[in-house]
Amino acid sequence: MATYREAGVDIEAGDETVRRIKPLVRQTFTPGVLADIGAFGAFFQLDTSAYREPVLVSSVDGVGTKLKVAFRMNRHDTVGEDLVNHCVNDIAVCGARPLFFLDYFSTGRLDPGVAEQVVYGFTRGCKANGCALIGGETAEMPDLYAPGEYDLAGTIVGMVERAAILDGSRVQDGDVLLGLPSTGLHTNGYSLARKVLFEAFDVDDRPDVLGGASVGEALLAVHRSYLKPIRALIDAGCVHAFAHITGGGLPGNLARVMPDGLTFEVDYTAWSRPPIFDLIQTKGNVPEDDMRRTFNLGIGLVAVVPAERLDAARRVLDLLGEAPVPIGQVVPA
């Protein structure tokens, strides 16, 4: 006789996980949420009263091999927040406000304590961004993952007024590229970073260049949300487009918001790179072009700002405690 547990799936562990995460998830519920977790589907009532032509905007993403750092550190409460913030940024740069988030957590053997930490990160990110963690899936799949490992994916849904969509079509020759600092690698470039750094260091090593942080701590720094500065610049009428600097770096992501006939010039000397990037480049002898196309290099968001609104944009960001840096401009292609 064979049982599901003997085959590697522990239903009781799944039930325990749900029991642990329910109170966390409920803390994120907004007025639009109509059902508790556990239903076959998630229900959300849209309030379109403030919109004339509401458009839903969605995005799906993962955390990539940053998870490998979390496994090494045995720390699981940050990667969920990484994922929420990454997804929120991706729709916020389109002009959308986030409404709700859904997660997917899959593992070979379910550890309710680890799952609880991951979901805690999801809920922390959702509460900070004002969106509901409305549903998700926890999957236990024996033999598909190495012991102690898991994978994450998330989907965000938001809404924007059709006339307010930011898609790059407003960008003009002479616009200024205004960069906002990242908090580290965010969620991109970890395959290269791990190859270089873990050949030279352990996760607990503290190279002088990192200012007291361990290698693992520097690599696990949470991918920040840019929702507040994005909304503030939009509300002040100071922006033509945004680029969330993810895979592809500044070159790859700025190109996504350039209309035909226009391109951009970036001055890579305009800001000081966080030391984690210099450590990766020097230890791995990584070519500069690879660095630029793999990492954000310390700039996680670029606002494309009309030149005549640059001072106003900087004042808006200064009031939020941001440290904006002009890093280039839009020019003819």
C-alpha positions, 0 to 999 in steps of 0.5 A: 500500500502506498500513500500520498505522504510516502510519495512525498506530498504532505497534506497536513503540512499544506494545511498547517501552512494555510493556517499560518499564513491566513492572518498574514494575508488578511492584513493586506485585504483592501475594500475590494476583496470579497472572499477570504483565502481558500476559495477556488478563485479570488474575488475583487470588486473594481471601483471605477468611479474615479475613472472615465476609461479604466484600463487593467494593467498586469504583469507576472515575474519571478525572483530568479536565482536570487533565491539561491542566496536566500537558500545559502543564508537560510533567510526567506522573509525578503524574497517575497517582498522583492517579488511584490515590489518588482511587479508593482514597479513594472505596472507603476511605470505604465501609470497604473496603481496596483490593486491586487497580487497573486503568488505561486510558491512551489517546493519539493518538500513543504516546510510550513515555517519557510512558507510562512516566512516567504508569505510574510515577505509578500504581505509586507510588500503588499501592505507597503504598496496598498495592494491586496494579496488576494490569492495564491498557490502552494505546490509540493512537487517531490523530485522536482527541486533540490532539498530545501529549495523552492521557486516563486512567481507572482502576478500583479493587476492594477488600473490606469486611466486610458488617457494617462497610460505611459508607454513612451509615446510622449517622450521628446528630443531633449528630455532629461533622464532622471535616475533614482537610486537602487538598493542593490542588485534588486532581482537581476544579474544574480547568475553572474553575481553568484558565479563571481562572488561565491568563488571568492567569498562565503555568504558571511564574509565581510569585505571592507568595501561593503562597509560592514555588510556581509556578501549575503546581506548585500546580495539579499538587499530588498528590491525597492518599490518606486510607487511613491515617487512615480505617483508623485511625479505623475500627479505633478505633471513632471514626467513623459515616461519611466523605465524600471531598470531590470534585466538588460540594465539601462540600455535594454530598459530605456530602449523600451520607452523610446519612440521611433527616431529617438534614442538616449545618451547615458553618462555613466560617470554621473553617479557613484556605483554602490560598492557591490557592483565594483566588487563583482566587476573587479573580482570577476574581471567583468567587461564594462559592457556586460556590467551595463547590460546585466545590472542596474549599477545603482540606478533602479528607476529612470524618469524621462522628464521634460527639460523645462520641468526638471527643477519641479521634478527634483523638488517633488522628489526631494520632498520624498527624501529621494536623491535624484541624479540627472544621468543623460538625455533623449537625443535623435536616433 
